[in-house]
Amino acid sequence: MKSRSVKLREAHKLSGSAAFCSILWDHKAEHFVTSSSSDPSISVHDGLSPSTLPPTILRHHQDGVTALALSQDSAFLASGSIDHCVKLYKFPSGEFQTNITRFTLPIRVLAFNGSGSLLAAAGDDEGIKLINTFDGSIVRVLKGHKGPVTGLDFHPNGELLASIDSIGTVLCWELQNGIVSYTLKGVAPDTGFSTSIVNILRWSPDGKTLAVPGLRNDVVMYDRFTGEKLFALRGDHLEAICYLMWAPNGKYIATSGLDKQVLLWDVDKKQDIDRQKFEERISCMAWKPNCNALSVIDVRGKYGIWESLVPSSMLSPTVGVPDILPKKRNEILNFDDELEEERYHASESLNDSLVDSDEGESHHTSRKRLRKKTCIDDDGDEYEELNDGSSLPSASEYRKKSHRTHIEKKGARGGAFKSIAASTKYKMQSPFQPGATPLEPGKRTFLCYNMLGCITTIEHEGNSRIETDFHDTGRGPRVSSMIDIYGFTMASINESGCVFANPCKGEKNMSVLMYRPFKSWASNSEWTMRFEGEEVKVVANGTGWVAAVTSLNLLRIFSEGGLQKHIISLDGPVVTAVGCKDQLAVVTHVSDCLPSNEQVMEFRVYNISKMTQELKGRVALTPSSRLTWIGFSDEGSLSSYDSEGVLRVFTSQYGGSWIPVFSKEKKREENYWVVGLNTTSVYCIACKHPEIFPQVTPKPILTILDLSLPLASSDLGAASLENELMLKQLHLYEAQRRVDDMALAGVDTTALEDEAFDMEVSQDKCILRLISSCCSSDSFVRASELMRLLTLEKSMRAAITLVTKLKLPFLAEKFCSILEERLLEEANEAVTNTSQNPNREVVTRVESKVQNPPASVLTSENTEAVMNSSATKLSATTLVRKAKVSESFNLGKEQTNKDETEDAKIKEVKKLNLLKNPVKNVNKEDMGLRKEVNQQEARRSSNPFLKSTV
């Protein structure tokens, strides 16, 4: 067909290279807006006489404008720029309203939803921001793209958001819960880092298809619900398509290519009906409302209108426009109470109306749809089955039915949506099994993965095959594979055996709990339990026990032989559970989610053998995150990991607190699937972003990462040392607590005390290095604070030697006074203990200590040698303080008389008086001081106690 020439006019003057330019029409075709990525101004043109009336210029950005968006009612205009700002204006007046948000990198694309209540913004930053236009708050941040996001489009009904990045990956988001409905990887061209070429995508006006530029210079149409490819429009484009726009009625689509052509397509016939060739590449297009006209703008900032592009013999693009009612401006994304309650209870309880998914045909869904698989019952209706066994209507079935029932529900309940300004109701997190991955038909998945081993399952010919493997083959027995006839979806493993469970699937298939021991003196030692009217949500096992938490909020505890021992009612719906030796940790919900989308959870740690509750408290989570893992460290400390990448350990410090010991770096394009941790490292599997679960085959490799607290940037410049010190303090505290607990129980603590002493030595080494750093940066107050943290006397003497070597006499004097205070406190404590117990051992130790003053004047070859060698030759002063006087002495001895006690007190005072004189003379350099020091050293070497400790 013969092309008709389109005359272009200049809207923005460009002196440099090509730039991405934008053009938009308001809904009444009274005004249109243009911008350029090389021009910081925005032009608002009169739509009736653009050539005669000058445009209104908006100058609020500091750099080029890369994105424009108009609300559907044309009441507001949004603009994004290379200056990282998103600004909001009234339209068409152009009155500036606010800087609605700000990014750290340039913005590439903006989009309003149908009601104008949400603004989606994205660019080179990680994540798509959903902004509430009423108050400017961030409703949600959608993360999943690996490259800059260049295209966004809300579905006409506002429930979905499609996004595309510069590397050609498409994500379809369910805005109700923020998850990815499906992913299309690499379906569009890779535009690289060019700012003048963008990937774009558009929903059809009826919302049934999604149009995306293809890899063969074509346009590919994808199904709204499944993401399946429907068809492609392939014609005479010689290069990749860089922009596309649907006609208002969805019968036609206009495409712009890198070949500087614009083609008009008849979508039903799948062929192009007209084309236009331009001198420069067309970067943006917009259909003129209520007209058979298309506005275009090229990369040089020149715009024009292609009039009567659809032949008069064909249906006008303004006839038959789909009537999809947009949500009101004060209503977004939130289903009414009945729908929300219906979906929640469907996932938490049995749904008798649903048919067993084993009788239908399963369909593959994306791994992004976590813990779900789509099934079809005998009537052809779809429903989704969660990994925890609960069932709920599928997203596609729900959306198909929502349009049919919209009018009825609106009349019956006064509207199918509720205002976000009034309340935002978020769903509580569903139960999950630690170390399990979502089930995928035809693929091997983990039922359990921990530091000991893993249990995998794969569906084959209607049944599943379960295999158990140990990481260390010499540690555990070889376990034969098992044919799974129950459809187990969760498992737990330890050295003794493994436990399995499946959800309830209808009335006939009850939830089953099965235990399989690895070794047993009796044959046929496996056992099963069936639950009628309830289903197992989470399982765990430990030393001699098996636990299952059910949908009735019951914690059921069994012996290894299958004896039902205890049934405990929990305070709320279970989230997860994990076992280790005698301990069982259970996490439950306390209440519904907060309006800020924060989960409110509580944990309890039970000792099964003693039938006691050892710990109880709230679960600490990063705001708007979910709990993704819970377990015990190698030392037995309860630990948790959330979806924001923060690992925490529970400690008894401050009455019971969660300490963040690891945080994922935000810039790293990896997600960590945590398996376990010890005192220094976290063991995890690294998954490439946006994947959050590892692949089972090939067998994943464990990644070992050092624990790192989220410290603030210090002026000291010794963040690694500060991190090391805080971790050592935490572990030493827990070790000393265990020593006390074991001592109270009458258990031998010798081995643990030796371990605690080694920790003290290591901690003092770290403190000495920090003191050296403080001295180098003139942070003397901080150095004195560190001096007080030293636990061993020899370490304190080494610190005095260090600052003396660094020629800091005033600091050496301060350190000596701190040491004197410490020795005086220990002497008084020893005297007090002696008055209560006749044993003289502690007194003898203290006497030997106070006879030796601080060795502040001793010299060393170098500072490093002092720090490295001194801590290994220390006297165990902490063990003196923790000598367990009342327990280590013979209980049969009688108390000493008052005369012996008074003699001890007088002796201690004399020793302390001798100690004070060297401290006062620490800066003297005469020969008398050297003689005094030599005498003190001679007395020290003759002391049998200090000889033995050294």
Buried (B, 14 or more C-beta within 10 A) or exposed (E): EEEEEBEBEEBBEBEEEBBBBBBBBBEEBEBBBBBBBBBBBBBBBBBEEBEEEEBBEBEBBEBBBBBBBBBBBBBBBBBBBBBBBBBBBEBBEBEEBEEBBEBEEBBBBBBBBBBBBBBBBBBBBBBBBBBBBBEBEBBBBBBBBBBBBBBBBBBBBBBBBBBBBBBBBBBBBBBBEBBBBBBBEEBBBBBEEEBBBBBBBBBBBBBBBBBBBBEEBBBBBBBBBBBEBEEEBBBEBEEBBBBBBBBBBBBBBBBBBBBBBBBBBBBEEBEBBBBBEBEBBBBBBBBBBBBBBBBBBBBBBBBBBBEEBBEEEEBBBBEBBEEBEBBBBBBBBBBBEEBBEBBBEBBBBBBEEBBBBEEBEBEEBBBBBBBBBBBBBEEEBBBBBBBBBBBBBBBBBBBBEBEEEEEEBBEEEEBBBBBBEEEBBBBBBBBBBBBBBBBBBEBBBBBBBBBBBBBBBBBEEEEBBBBBBBBEEEEBEEBEEBEBEBBBBBBBBBBBBBBBBBBBBBEEBBBBBBBBBBEBEEEEBEBEBEBEEBBBBBBBBBBBBBBBBBBBBBBBBBBBEBEEBEEBEBEBBBBBBBBBBBBBBBBBBBEEBEEEBBBBBBBBBBBBEEEEEBBEBEBBBBEBBBBBBBBBBEEEBBBBBBBBBBBBBBBEEEEEEBBBBBBBEEEEEBBBBBBBBBBEBBBBBBBEBBBBBBBBEEEBEEBEBEBBBEEEEBEBEBBEBBBBBBBBBBBBBBBBEBBEEBBEEEEEBEEBBEBBBEBBBBBBBBBBBBBBBBBEBEBBEBBBBBBEBBBBBBBBBBBBBBBBBBEBEEBBBBBBBBBBEBBBEBBBBBBEBBBEBBBBBBBBBBBBBBBBBBBBBBEBEEBEEBBBEBBEEBBBBBBBBBBEBEEEBEEEEEEBEEEBBEEBBEBBEEBBEEBEEBBEBBBEEEEEBEEBBEEBEEBBEEBEBBEEBE
